[in-house]
Amino acid sequence: MALPVLSSSAVKFRRVLAHFPQELSLAFAYGSGVFRQAGASAEHGENNMLDFVFAVDDAVTWHMMNLLKNRSHYSFLKFFGPKQITNIQKYGAGIYYNTLVPCNGRMIKYGVISTDALIDDLFHWKTLYVAGRLQKPVKILTQNENSKLQAALVSNLKSAVTAAFLMLPESFSEEDLYMQIAGLSYSGDFRMIIGEDRSKVQNIVKPNVAHFQKLYSNILQDCPQVVYKHHLGRLEASIDKSPEGQFTQLMTLPKTLQQKITSLVNPPGKNRDVEEILLQVAHDPDCGLVVHQG
């Protein structure tokens, strides 16, 4: 009986999408309005704000069309026009949000990011803002045939698994892995220290293990270090914790994380290359902690 519910929810999200210009390379819904979180009732989920991200190839044109359709969604910035909105979008995480927008009887917020900025974040974790969202289950509403974007989406998931392996012990449960992955994008988030629920990661993972499995099963099945015992909910993992094994994993991490780790370990004034520093980190008994700090 679950199928009609899933279908109707997909229809609900696509009805929202119909209010916007359709030139989207990727659109997805995320957050507690989409996936149930522990401690939240189903009714509460129905009232939560719906969160969306729209990736667009040409942000100026998209904002121009959206201003014609949905001018009321924008703050006073609408008076400056689509070029200025796009310039502001480039700051920070490269995403521009319209919030508290009434749509089809619900409150929504939606972020607009350029396809190039999204691909950059997915491959290199430039800010990990949207890449972090896509390491957790989301509801993909539309996706075009951009092969580079598709490769970037897969690369982001593989990077999340590699980073988690470096931070976990040799043996761990499937839930441990998903907890580590879900926590990646919160590691540097000040809101997790000030004011936000610290058990948020657990609340995200526990009710949604099946969604995480769906997202990561192909990558884990292709991973030589893991025997994936799906029916037991356990990963028989023999993660190589030798310096050589950790060095191999460190070398495949996204560029920005490698740079963050390098700046943590490399004393000022020393001009060593990234490879040399990562080799030093690979020999460090606290390698996982250094990755976490990065």
Secondary structure, DSSP 4 states (H G I P E B T S, - for coil): -HHHHHHHHHHHHHHHHTTS-S--SEEEEESTTTS--TT--HHHHHHSPEEEEEEES-HHHHHHHHHHHHGGGS-GGGGG-HHHHHHHHTSTTSEEEEEEEEETTEEEEEEEEEHHHHHHHHHH-SS-HHHHHTTS--EEEEE---HHHHHHHHHHHHHHHHHHHHHS-SSEEHHHHHHHHHHHTTTT-GGGTTTS-TTHHHHHHGGGHHHHHHHHHHHHHT-TTEEEEGGGTEEEE----SHHHHHHHHHTS-HHHHHHHHHHHSPTT----HHHHHHHHHT-TTHHHHHHH-
